[in-house]
Amino acid sequence: MSQSSSVSMPEIIERVHAALHSIDEGDPILDCSAAVLALLPTQPDPLIALAHAKLHSYPFHSVPVCWRRLHTDASLAKALALLQDAMRHSCAAERKKCRASLQQDDSLEWIDEAVKVLDMAAIMAGSAGRVEIIEQFLSTLKDFLPEQRSTSDTKRPKMQTWPLSFPHSPAMSRANVPAIHFPVQSSVAPSMQSFEAQMKTAQPLCITEAITHWPAMHERPWSSPAYLLDETLGGRRLVPVEIGRSYTDTGWGQSIITFSEFMHKYLMLGTAESSEMGYLAQHDLFSQIPALRNDIAIPDYCYTTPPPSNFPGSVTGSRLPPLQLEEPLLNAWFGPAGTISPLHTDPYHNILCQVVGKKYVRLYSPNETPKLYSKGVENAGIDMSNTSEVDVEASCDTLDADFPLFRQATYVEAILNEGECLYIPVGWWHYVRSLSVSFSVSFWWN
């Protein structure tokens, strides 16, 4: 069995029940009607559907908090009902045998459904007001999973064990690894003083030996599919996945699937057997799954104060100044060989840390912007001025015909290996291609 969680099942039941029946004064959920709230403890399904519809009727950042709260609490009520139903059906014998009885339930479909409901609350509503209790609930569910068991997801063949490493990718051939002609400057774990001096030059920097102490590199290895599946409840956790090579490609889309389906379909089969590419890209995986957050640490460099940027907002992808961050923003980038982040800029300073695999990165100074053909505002009114129209690795003939100034732009480049970091100054354009199965973490700060 897995190690016991810090909160027992009876405690979780008591906490969720109390949360649903005693709403604090001033809680935004009170902005929902009294008739809606009266249904919360006993009829969560229609309330989840209502809140889901409300979440999609507003721009993402304009959704009233009450609907995020309703989605979250209704999801908790649904998960609690699933747990209690499972207990009633499995615990007709002595109460003390309840846990063993639940563990012997071969299907464990109630756990699959409970995880799905709680993860949708996390992804769609940000676990509004209930981050801690949802994580405790999910942690408690892990106690009911037998060791060496994968998910009961019926979309792929059952696998009792997962390998300790990812398969070698044919894409990691010499033909697919670019020769480096204009290397990024490199430094071995620079001091804070040296790094601050580097920031004043507004130039990128490859950093080695700065994250070798991370548990994700050693005792809790992200290079192990078995470990990652264990930390995601046997692969039951849901993740948003981009479908397609790049978000600028025709036919690109998004889907929310289980972690095990993502791993099996896009990472374990290899590109030769999978007709499409999936990328877990720019997702705040670590607030959703804190166990993985404990495997890494924010680099000290992210707590430096960057010098003022001299570049206009259009170069950083925003016509307004970026929000001042109190803490660095962490995002996960996990996918097979061949995934691409097209040439673009970000509104923050960035340290990209490579935990698993290799990536090719090419960078252009903001001074080269006139030669990089930014997209501008698209038909739907979406500002894509932080993204270039250029497919960086297209043939010279194509580039010269469609973007005649592009090959005149100067750049630097690097192969980012496991255990290495890349500092990307704000406003610098960067193109990234995975050369193997790759797991990276980006840290944005200002």
N, C-alpha and C positions, 0 to 999 in steps of 0.2 A: 504493500500500500504506500501511497505518497505520504509525506510528512504531514502531521496534523496542522491545520490552520490555526491562527491565533484566536479565532472566534469559533465557538462551537455551533452546531446546528440549532439547538434550542435557543441560544442567544440571538442568532440571526432571525429566527422566527419571531422572537419577542421584539427585537428592534424594528423589524419591518412592520409588524402589526402596530406598534406604538407610533411609528412615523406616519402610517396611513390614517390613523384614527385621532391623532392630536396634532393638528396643523398650527404652527406658530402664527401669532398675530404679525401681520406685515409680510407673510409669505406670498410671493407673486401668484401662486396657484389660486389664491382667493379671488383673483380677478376673473377666473372662470365662474360660471353660474353655480348657484347652490344646487340646482338640479343635477348638474354634471358631477359635482363633488360627492353628492349623495350616492352615486353609482360606483365610486372609486373602489371601495373594499370588495365589492361582490361582483361587479360586471366590468372588468378591465378591458375586455376585447373591443367593445364599441368605442371606448374612450381612447384606446391606442389608435384606432382607425380615424377618429375625429381629430386627434392631435396631429397625426401623420398628414392628414389633408391640410390642416392649418399651417404646418411647417412648410408645405409646398405652395402655399398661396401668397407668401411674402418673399422678397429678396432675403437671402440667407441671414444677413446681418441685421435685418429689420424685423425678424420674427419676435412678437411679444413674448416676454419671458414666461408668461403663464402657460403658453402652449408647450414650451420645452419642459416645464415642470409637470404638466399633466401627462405628457408622453412618458416621462421618467417614472412618476409614481404609479401610473397605470401598468407600466412594465414590471415594476417591483411587485405589484399586486398579482399580476399574472404569474410571475416566477414563484411567488409564495404559494399560490394555488396549486401549481404543478408539483412543488415539493410536498405539500400536505396531501395531495391526492396519491402520490407515490407512497407516502408513509401509510396511508389508510389501506392501500391495496397490499402492501408488502409486510405490514407489521401486525397482522392479525394474531400472531403469537405473542410471546412475552415481550414487553416493551424493551427490555435490555438487549433483545436480539434484533432490534429494528435496523440498526446500522448494517449488520452482517447480511440481513435479508435484502436491504437495498443494494448492497454491493454485489449480490448474486444475481441481480436482474440483468440477464444477458443483453437485452436490447438497450437499456439505459436511454430510451427515447425521451424520457422526461428531462434528463439532463441536457440532451441535444436542444430541446425546445427552450428550456430555461436559459441556457447560454445564448441562444439566438435572440431571445426577447431582451435580455439585459445588454447584450452587445449592440443591438439596434438602438437602444436608449442612449448608449454611449456615443455611437457614431452619428445618429440623427439629432439627438438633443443635448449632447455633451454631458449626460448624466446630471442634468441641472439640479443642483442642491443636494445630490445624493452620491457624489463621487465615492466617498469612503465606504458607505454601506453597500453599494453595488460591488465594489472590489472585494469586500469581506464576503459577500454572498457567493461570488464566483470562486473565491479562494476556498470556501467551505465545500463547494461542489467537487473540488479536486479530490477530497478525501474519499469520495465514493467511486473513484476510477481505479480499477485494478492496474497493477504494474504491467508494462509492456503491451498495453492495449492501445490501439489506434482508434480513430473515430468510427462511429457506426454510420457515417455518411454513406449513403447508398449510391452516390454518383461516381464512386470509384471502387475497385476491388478492395476488400479488407486486407490490411497488412498487419500482422501481429507485431512485427518489429520494423524499425526504420534504420537505415545505414548510419554510420558515424561520420560520413563525409558525402559531399555532393559529387555526382558523376562528372567526369572530365567532359568538357564541351568541345565538339569539333570546331566551334568558332574561335577557340583559343589556339589557332594555328598561327604560324609565323606570318602567313599572308594577311591575317586579320589584325595583326599588331603593328601599328604604324611605327615607322622609324622616327626618332626624335631628332629634329634638326635645330630647333630653337628652345633649348630646355629652360624650364622655370628654375630660378635660383633655389638652392637647397641649403638647409641648415639642420644640424643635429640638436634637437631639444634646446632651442635658444632660450636664454634667460628672459625674464619679463622685460628688462631694460633693452635687450637686443631686439625683442619683438616689437616693442613700442617704437624703436628707431626705424625698424622695417616698415611699420605702418605709415610713418611720415613720408616714406618714399612713394607710397601708393602703388606698390608693386606686389604681385603675388609671391608666395613663398611655399616651397615644399618643406615639411617638417617631419623629421624621422625621430624615432625613439621617444615619442611623447605620450603614446597610449599603450605601450607594451605591458603596462601594469594592469590594464583593464581585465577583469574576470572574463569578459566576452572573448578575449584572445587566448585564454588558457583553461582555467578550471571550470568555467561555464561557457564552453565554446559555441559561438554562433555558427561555426563551420560544421556543426553536427546537426543534421536533420532530426536525429532522435532527441537531442536536447531541446530544440525549438518546439517540437511537437509536444514534449512533456510540459513545457512552460505555457502552452496554449490549450491546456485541458484536452490533451490528445488530439489537437488540431481542430477542436470545436469552435474556438474563438473566430469571430467574423472579422474580415478586413476588407477595405475598399481597394479594388484592383483596377488599374488602367489596362484596357485591352487594346493592344496595338503596339507598334514599335515606338511611336512618338506621338505626343498630343497634337502635333501639327499634321499628322497623316490623315488622309481620307479614310473613313470607316473607324476611326478611333472612338472608343467608348469606355464606360466604367461599369463595374459590377461589384456587388458585395457578396463574397463567398467565404466558405470556411477556410481557415489557414491550411488544413490538410489538403483540401481540393486545390488551393493555390500551389502548394508545394508539389503535390503529385503531378498536376497537369502541366505546370510551367517550369518547374525546376528539376524534377526527378526524371521525367521522360526525355528531356532534351529537345532542342529545336527540330531535330530530324523527325521526331514522332508527333510533335504538336504542330498543328496547322496555324496557330496564332500565338502571340506573345502576350504575357501578362506581367505587369509591373506594379508592385506595391510602392508607390511613389509619393513623396512629400506628405506622408501621413504621420500624425502625432501618435505613433504606436505606443510610446512610452508612458503617456498618461492613461491610455487604454489598458495597457498591460504593465503595471509597475514592476513586476518581477524582472522584466527585461531592462527596465531603467536602472535597476540595481547592478546590472552587469557592466555599466559604463560610468564615466564621470565627465562632467563639463570641464573642458580644458581651461586651465587658469588664464590662458590668453584671452578668453572671452570676457574677462572682467577688467580688461584694460579700457581706457577711454579713447576711442578713435579720434583722430584729428577731424576738423570740419571738412565736409565734402565740398569740392568746388564744382561739382557737376550738377546740371539742372535735373529737375524731377523727371523729365521725359527720358533721360538716360537710365534712371533706376526703375522705370516701369510705373511711375505714379506721377500725377500732376499735383499731388499734395505731398507735404513732408511726411515721411513714414512715422508711425507711432513710436514714441519713446518706450523702449522695452525695459521692464524692471528686472527680468531674468532672460537669459538666452532662450530662443525658440528652438526646440529639437524636432527634427523630422527624420523618418526612416526612409531608406531607398533600397529595396530588396527585389532582385529579379534575375533573370537568366542572362547569358551572353547575348549581346545585340540590342539590348534596350538603350534608348537614346533620350537624353534631355537636349532638345534643339538649342541652338545658339540664343542666349537670352541674358538678361541682367536681373539682379535682385536688389531690393531696396535696403538691404542690410549688409554689414560685413559678415563673412561666412568662413567657418572652418569646416571643411569636409573631411571626415575621418573614415578611412577604409578599414573595415573590420574583417571582411571576407572577400577574397577574389581581387581582381584588378580592374581598373578603369583607365581609359584614355581621356585626357582633358586638354582642350585647347582654349586659350584665353586671349581676348583682345582688349586693349585699353579703351576707355571711353572716348579718347581722342580719335579713335578709328570709326566712331559711330556713323559718320556720313557715308562710309564705304560698306556698311553692313546691312542696309536695306531693312529697317525695322518695319513691322507690319502695319502699325497705326491702329485706328479704330475700325473694327470689322462691321459687317452689315447689321448684326444683332446689337450694335452699340457697345460691344465689349472692347475695352482698350487693350490691344495687344502690342503696344509700342515697345514693350520690354522684350519682344521676341522677333528674331530675324526671319526674313523670308528664305534665307539661304540654307540649302542642305550642304553643310560644310564639307562633307566628303564625297560630293558629287564629282563627276569627271570634269577635267579642266575645260573641255569643249562646252559642256553644259553651263558651267559657271561663267565662262567668258561671254557666252551668248545671252544669258539671262541676267547676269549681274556683273557687268564689265568692270566695275571698280573693286569688286570683292577681293580678287587675288593680289591687289596692290596693298591691302591692309596688312600690317605687320602683327605678329602674334608670338606667344610663347606656348609651350606644350609640355605635358608630362604623362608618364605612365604611373598611376597611383597604385602602389602595391599594398598588400596587407600590412597593417600596423603603421601606415604613413598618413599624414594629414596634408591638406592643401589650404592655405589661407588665400581667400579670394576677396580683394578689397571691394567695397561698395562701388557699384557702377561698372565694374568690369564684366564684359560679355564673356560667357563661357559655354562651351559645348562639351557634353559628356557622353561617352559610349562605354558600356560594360563589355569587357573582354572575356569574362567568364561569369559563372554564378557570382553575384556580387551583393554584399550587404554593407551599406554605408550609412553614416549618421551625419547630418548637417547641423551646425550650431550657428544660428543667426543672432547677431547682437549689434547694438549701437550705443 
